[in-house]
Amino acid sequence: MPDIKEEYINAAKKIESALYEVKKIIVGQDYILERVLVGLLSDGHILLEGPPGLAKTLILKTFAEVMDLHFQRVQFTPDLLPSDLIGTQIYNQKNSDFETVLGPVFANLVLADEINRAPAKVQSALLEAMQEKQVTIAKKSHKIEGPFIVLATQNPIEAEGTYQLPEAQIDRFMFKLIISYPNPKEEIAIINRFCTEELPKIKKVISRSELLEFQKLAYKVYVDPSIITLIADIVSATRSPMDYKLESISRFISFGASPRASLNLTQASKALALIKSRDYVKEEDVENLIFDVLRHRVTLSYEGIMAKENVGSILTTILNKIKPKTVKVR
């Protein structure tokens, strides 16, 4: 086993302490909490799909408190305007001049609740801010200071009055996560924690400047060329399955993942390695993140939909085919 630099071990300990504080409030959802943490460390935005009432807002607010980050929540509605999100200019009668009022997107953690309920102009305003890390108001650009992470939610139950996100916009999200209901034991713990007990106090563990340093540290995590080849082959196989002798799934895929998927999968794997107290990426890091990075980037064909195929089984087939030929056995 290679020697791991002390700065990575110390960073992982502090990250673990932050996660421990978050879990004082949040019951269960360990998988979601870890992925949000990966997003924070890899500067990646997250699309979260699940029914209402599953503590999506509370998760982000708790992370913001533990990491001393500025949190803003925006409820997306059909009458929302881009200026409600990014800001606008208002006339100041006292000064007889216009002044810029910045919108709620100027925060470290932004919860875009039910993003698919807002019209395309609002969605594009947010997604432009996500990509460029700045907005333009009255021909003047305003930079959004980092860290800047957007967690957008979608409700899969209701389709009425929603505006589906185009594939090109969905591609801006590093992850698409599926949040599920708690099991009975977790639900009992939730009732006890919020209805019969006093909520535990949490403390700030990581400062904003420390999080920025951890992001830089995650970026420097080593990735072996064989793992880079694995990532590139997996993503490429979603676009050109016939090149990898995947005839069985070729007809089920309409569009594959973009190169942004390769970049996101690599950077997320680095962040996960840091959480695991390592300064190098292992194959298992990539495998653990494949579905979260690619599930929203692979589009099923009409034949795939009619055959009731799903993206998860297609990705499993790709991974099983490519991994033995790409990754060195350690």
URDASUL-V482809 format. One record per backbone hydrogen bond with DSSP energy under -0.5 kcal/mol. NH is the residue of the N-H (numbers start at 1). CO is the residue of the C=O. Records with the same first field share a line. If there is no record, write none. Layout:
BEGIN
NH = CO ; CO
END
This chain:
BEGIN
8 = 5
9 = 5
10 = 6
11 = 7
12 = 8
13 = 9
14 = 10
15 = 11
16 = 12
17 = 13
18 = 14
19 = 15
20 = 16
21 = 17
22 = 18
23 = 19
24 = 21
25 = 22
26 = 22
33 = 29
34 = 30
35 = 31
36 = 32
37 = 33
38 = 34
39 = 35
40 = 36
41 = 37
42 = 38
43 = 39
44 = 39
46 = 150
47 = 175
48 = 46 ; 152
49 = 47 ; 177
50 = 154
59 = 55
60 = 56
61 = 57
62 = 58
63 = 59
64 = 60
65 = 61
66 = 62
67 = 63
68 = 65
69 = 64
72 = 109
74 = 111
76 = 74 ; 113
80 = 77
84 = 81
85 = 81 ; 82
86 = 82
87 = 83
88 = 101
90 = 99
92 = 90 ; 97
93 = 91
96 = 92
97 = 92
99 = 90
101 = 88
102 = 100
103 = 86
104 = 84
105 = 85
106 = 103
107 = 105
108 = 70
109 = 70
110 = 149
111 = 72 ; 109
112 = 110 ; 151
113 = 74 ; 111
115 = 112 ; 153
116 = 153
117 = 114
118 = 115
122 = 119
123 = 119
124 = 120
125 = 121
126 = 122
127 = 123
128 = 124
129 = 125
130 = 126
131 = 127
132 = 128
133 = 129
135 = 142
137 = 135 ; 140
140 = 137
142 = 135
144 = 133
145 = 143
149 = 108
151 = 110
152 = 46 ; 150
153 = 112
154 = 48
156 = 154
162 = 159
163 = 116
164 = 162
169 = 166
170 = 166
171 = 167
172 = 169
173 = 170
174 = 45
175 = 45
176 = 292
177 = 47
179 = 49 ; 177
187 = 183
188 = 184
189 = 185
190 = 186
191 = 187
192 = 188
193 = 189
194 = 190
195 = 191
196 = 191 ; 192
197 = 192
205 = 66
206 = 66
211 = 207
212 = 208
213 = 209
214 = 210
215 = 211
216 = 212
217 = 213
218 = 214
219 = 215
220 = 216
221 = 218
222 = 279
227 = 224
228 = 224
229 = 225
230 = 226
231 = 227
232 = 228
233 = 229
234 = 230
235 = 231
236 = 232
237 = 233
238 = 234 ; 235
239 = 235 ; 236
240 = 236
243 = 240
244 = 241
245 = 242
246 = 241
249 = 246
250 = 246
251 = 247
252 = 249
253 = 249 ; 250
254 = 252 ; 299
255 = 299
261 = 258
262 = 258
263 = 259
264 = 260
265 = 261
266 = 262
267 = 263
268 = 264
269 = 265
270 = 266
271 = 267
272 = 268
273 = 269
274 = 270
275 = 271
276 = 272
277 = 274
278 = 273
281 = 222
285 = 282
286 = 282
287 = 283
288 = 284
289 = 285 ; 286
290 = 286
293 = 289
294 = 290
295 = 291
297 = 294
298 = 294
299 = 255 ; 297
300 = 298
301 = 252
305 = 301
306 = 302
307 = 303
308 = 305
309 = 304
314 = 310
315 = 311
316 = 312
317 = 313
318 = 314
319 = 315
320 = 316
321 = 317
322 = 318
323 = 319
325 = 322
326 = 322 ; 323
327 = 323
330 = 328
END
